[in-house]
């Protein structure tokens, strides 16, 4: 990653915004949206919520955390429904205190902490992981999903551990090579807006996008989400569902032209989830609820937002006929 402090590059020109739309056969100015659910396979409450929203159209795609204990359930669901868009959520971290997971490539690598699990934080991964170990692990995770019979549509990354956001050291080269080798698009936003990047990180993003373009890996124009935790969680002023929903609706109304992925983490809030995660269980439940809220569908219709899936991006990367 560069340490340059030049002005942030402007990647938001109409030409850059319209390039992917044109390849998708969408008119200039189209506001295209992919709603993705991360953390499929992390636990049963995640699987139940995400499976429901995949089937009822509340989300357009999901990505599986293959190293997690509940991934077989998610992978079997996806293998039985090849028409749904399901990708792989490449994992190098294990963030919860009571529920953790290990690399598929074993514990005799640079990818584990003293207890033999993936590290709990991204900075440790960036400082201590060997790139060859990362390459082997992400390849193993994709291979496991393919072996389970999943028609993998795309790749993304859990907690942003390959992007170099903490220390500047990234692992995008092996991930992009993996994506290119398998003809899979990757979650790497072309535009920095909405990410809060400083100049150095914005320049690094521009370099990474150029590398993806050189390899023929298709990336979306933008990557958006909303806060992971509830505001004032655990206090008398804890954010209510209606506030979470209204914040999400504001994001939908603010979508610019181009292809935006908006990712969330819907789960069923209850005793099992609260025994799994350290915080934000209520927020996960709220996200499951809002993705089925009629107000969301109403705003999307009012705003003329076009819903698409990662399968469409995979098709243009592979030179295939666009899915109907």
C-alpha positions in Angstrom: 0.0 0.0 0.0 1.2 3.5 -0.8 2.0 6.2 1.8 1.3 8.9 -0.7 -0.8 11.9 0.5 -1.8 13.3 -2.9 -5.5 14.3 -3.3 -8.0 11.5 -3.4 -8.4 10.3 -7.0 -11.7 11.0 -8.6 -13.1 7.7 -9.9 -16.7 8.9 -10.0 -16.8 10.2 -13.5 -19.9 9.4 -15.6 -17.7 7.2 -17.8 -16.5 5.1 -14.9 -20.0 4.9 -13.4 -21.6 3.9 -16.7 -19.1 1.3 -17.8 -20.5 -1.6 -15.8 -24.1 -0.5 -16.6 -23.3 -0.7 -20.3 -21.7 -4.1 -20.0 -24.8 -5.3 -18.2 -27.1 -3.9 -20.9 -28.7 -1.3 -18.6 -29.5 2.2 -19.7 -27.2 5.1 -18.6 -28.1 6.5 -15.3 -29.6 3.3 -14.0 -29.4 2.9 -10.2 -28.7 -0.9 -9.9 -28.6 -2.5 -6.5 -27.3 -5.9 -5.2 -28.5 -6.6 -1.6 -26.0 -9.1 -0.2 -26.2 -11.0 3.1 -22.8 -11.7 4.6 -22.1 -14.5 7.2 -24.2 -17.3 5.7 -23.1 -20.4 7.4 -21.8 -18.7 10.5 -24.5 -20.0 12.8 -28.0 -21.5 12.4 -29.8 -18.1 13.2 -27.9 -16.6 10.2 -28.8 -19.6 8.0 -32.5 -19.4 8.9 -32.7 -15.7 8.2 -30.7 -15.6 5.1 -32.4 -18.7 3.6 -35.7 -17.0 4.1 -34.7 -13.8 2.5 -33.0 -15.5 -0.4 -36.2 -17.4 -1.2 -38.6 -14.5 -0.7 -36.4 -12.0 -2.6 -35.6 -9.8 0.3 -31.9 -10.2 -0.7 -30.3 -10.8 -4.0 -27.3 -12.9 -2.8 -25.4 -14.2 0.1 -21.9 -15.3 0.9 -20.9 -18.4 2.9 -18.3 -18.5 5.7 -17.0 -21.9 4.8 -14.7 -22.5 7.9 -17.6 -22.1 10.3 -19.4 -25.0 12.0 -22.8 -24.2 10.4 -21.5 -23.9 6.8 -22.6 -27.4 5.8 -26.2 -26.4 6.3 -25.7 -23.2 4.2 -23.7 -25.0 1.5 -26.4 -27.8 1.2 -29.1 -25.2 0.9 -27.2 -23.4 -1.9 -26.4 -26.6 -3.7 -30.0 -27.6 -3.7 -31.0 -24.2 -5.2 -28.5 -23.4 -8.0 -30.6 -20.6 -9.2 -29.9 -18.5 -6.1 -26.8 -16.3 -6.1 -24.5 -17.6 -3.4 -20.8 -16.8 -3.1 -17.9 -17.4 -0.7 -17.2 -15.0 2.1 -13.4 -15.5 2.4 -12.5 -15.8 6.1 -9.2 -14.9 7.8 -10.6 -13.7 11.2 -12.7 -15.2 14.0 -14.1 -12.3 16.1 -16.4 -13.7 18.8 -15.2 -14.8 22.2 -17.2 -18.0 22.8 -17.6 -19.2 19.2 -14.6 -19.4 17.0 -13.3 -21.2 13.8 -10.0 -22.4 12.4 -8.4 -22.4 8.9 -9.3 -25.2 6.5 -5.6 -25.6 5.8 -4.8 -26.5 9.4 -3.2 -24.8 12.4 0.5 -25.1 11.4 0.4 -21.9 9.5 0.7 -18.1 10.0 -3.0 -17.8 10.0 -3.8 -18.7 13.6 -3.4 -17.2 17.1 -2.0 -18.8 20.2 -5.2 -20.9 20.6 -5.1 -22.2 17.1 -8.0 -20.1 15.7 -8.0 -17.3 13.2 -7.1 -14.1 14.9 -9.9 -12.0 16.3 -8.8 -8.7 14.6 -7.8 -7.6 11.1 -4.7 -5.8 12.2 -3.1 -9.1 13.5 -3.9 -10.8 10.2 -2.2 -8.0 8.2 0.9 -8.0 10.5 1.4 -11.8 10.8 -0.1 -13.7 7.9 2.1 -15.1 5.2 0.8 -14.4 1.7 1.3 -17.9 0.6 -0.7 -19.2 3.6 -3.5 -16.7 2.7 -3.5 -17.9 -0.9 -3.7 -21.5 0.1 -6.5 -20.9 2.6 -8.8 -18.8 0.4 -8.3 -21.4 -2.4 -9.3 -24.1 0.0 -12.4 -22.2 1.1 -13.6 -21.8 -2.5 -12.7 -25.4 -3.3 -14.8 -26.6 -0.4 -17.8 -24.7 -1.6 -17.4 -26.0 -5.1 -17.0 -29.5 -3.9 -20.2 -29.2 -1.9 -22.0 -28.5 -5.2 -22.5 -24.8 -4.9 -22.6 -22.8 -8.2 -20.5 -20.1 -6.7 -21.4 -16.7 -8.1 -18.8 -14.4 -6.5 -16.2 -13.8 -3.8 -16.0 -11.3 -0.9 -14.2 -11.0 2.4 -15.1 -11.2 6.0 -14.2 -8.1 8.1 -12.2 -6.7 5.2 -9.1 -8.7 6.2 -7.6 -8.8 2.7 -7.9 -5.1 1.9 -5.1 -3.6 4.0 -7.3 -1.1 5.8 -5.6 -1.4 9.2 -1.8 -1.4 8.5 -1.7 -0.9 4.8 -0.5 -4.5 4.1 -3.1 -6.3 1.9 -3.6 -9.7 0.4 -5.6 -8.6 -2.7 -3.1 -10.2 -5.2 -3.8 -13.8 -4.3 -7.6 -13.1 -4.0 -7.8 -11.4 -7.3 -5.8 -14.2 -8.9 -8.2 -16.8 -7.4 -11.2 -14.8 -8.7 -9.7 -14.5 -12.2 -8.8 -18.2 -12.3 -12.4 -19.2 -11.5 -14.1 -16.5 -13.5 -15.7 -14.9 -10.4 -16.4 -11.2 -9.7 -15.1 -9.8 -6.4 -16.3 -7.3 -3.9 -13.9 -4.4 -4.5 -15.6 -1.0 -5.0 -14.5 1.0 -8.0 -15.4 4.3 -6.3 -14.2 5.4 -2.8 -17.3 7.4 -1.9 -19.1 6.2 1.1 -16.1 4.4 2.5 -14.4 7.2 4.4 -11.0 6.5 3.0 -8.0 8.8 3.5 -5.9 9.7 0.5 -3.4 6.9 0.8 -6.2 4.3 1.1 -8.0 5.8 -1.8 -4.9 5.6 -4.0 -4.5 2.0 -2.9 -8.1 1.3 -3.9 -7.4 2.8 -7.3 -4.4 0.5 -7.7 -6.4 -2.5 -6.7 -9.2 -1.7 -9.1 -6.6 -1.4 -11.9 -5.2 -4.8 -11.0 -8.7 -6.3 -11.0 -9.4 -4.7 -14.4 -6.1 -6.1 -15.8 -7.1 -9.6 -14.7 -10.6 -9.3 -16.1 -12.2 -9.5 -12.6 -15.5 -7.6 -12.5 -16.0 -5.4 -9.5 -19.1 -3.3 -8.5 -19.1 0.5 -8.7 -19.8 1.0 -5.0 -20.0 -0.8 -1.7 -22.3 0.5 1.0 -23.7 -0.7 4.3 -25.0 0.8 7.5 -23.6 0.7 11.0 -22.8 -2.8 12.3 -24.0 -2.1 15.8 -27.0 -0.4 17.3 -26.5 3.2 18.3 -26.3 3.4 22.1 -26.7 -0.4 22.4 -27.4 -1.5 26.0 -28.6 1.9 27.2 -32.0 3.5 27.7 -31.4 5.3 24.3 -30.7 2.2 22.3 -31.7 2.6 18.6 -35.1 1.3 17.8 -36.1 -0.8 14.8 -37.9 2.2 13.2 -34.7 4.2 13.4 -32.7 1.4 11.8 -35.3 1.0 9.1 -35.4 4.7 8.3 -31.6 4.9 8.1 -31.7 2.0 5.6 -34.4 3.8 3.5 -32.3 6.9 3.4 -29.4 4.8 1.9 -31.8 3.4 -0.7 -33.0 6.9 -1.7 -29.4 8.1 -1.9 -28.2 5.4 -4.3 -26.3 7.0 -7.2 -26.2 5.7 -10.8 -24.1 2.6 -11.3 -24.0 -0.8 -9.6 -24.0 -0.6 -5.8 -23.7 -3.6 -3.4 -25.4 -3.0 -0.1 -24.4 -5.6 2.4 -26.1 -6.6 5.7 -26.0 -9.4 8.3 -29.6 -10.6 8.8 -30.0 -13.3 11.6 -32.8 -14.5 13.8 -32.5 -12.8 17.1 -33.0 -15.2 20.0 -31.2 -17.3 22.7 -29.0 -19.2 20.2 -27.7 -16.0 18.5 -27.2 -14.3 21.8 -25.1 -17.2 23.0 -23.0 -17.0 19.8 -22.2 -13.2 19.4 -20.9 -10.8 22.0 -23.0 -7.8 20.8 -25.4 -6.6 18.0 -27.8 -9.5 18.2 -30.7 -7.1 18.2 -29.3 -5.4 15.1 -29.0 -8.7 13.3 -32.7 -9.4 14.1 -33.6 -5.9 12.9 -31.9 -6.4 9.6 -33.8 -9.7 9.0 -37.0 -7.8 9.7 -36.3 -4.8 7.6 -35.3 -6.9 4.6 -38.9 -8.2 4.6 -40.5 -4.8 5.4 -43.0 -3.7 2.8 -41.7 -0.1 3.2 -38.3 -1.2 1.7 -40.0 -2.6 -1.4 -42.1 0.5 -1.7 -39.1 2.8 -1.6 -37.2 0.7 -4.1 -40.2 0.9 -6.5 -40.7 4.7 -5.9 -37.0 5.3 -6.6 -36.9 3.2 -9.7 -34.0 1.1 -8.3 -33.2 -2.0 -10.5 -32.3 -5.1 -8.5 -29.7 -7.4 -9.9 -27.5 -10.3 -8.7 -23.9 -11.2 -8.7 -24.7 -13.9 -11.3 -25.1 -11.1 -13.9 -21.6 -9.8 -13.1 -20.2 -13.3 -13.3 -21.9 -13.7 -16.7 -20.1 -10.6 -18.2 -16.8 -11.7 -16.7 -17.2 -15.2 -18.3 -18.5 -13.8 -21.5 -21.8 -15.8 -21.0 -25.3 -14.9 -22.0 -26.9 -12.6 -19.3 -29.3 -14.3 -16.9 -32.9 -13.4 -17.4 
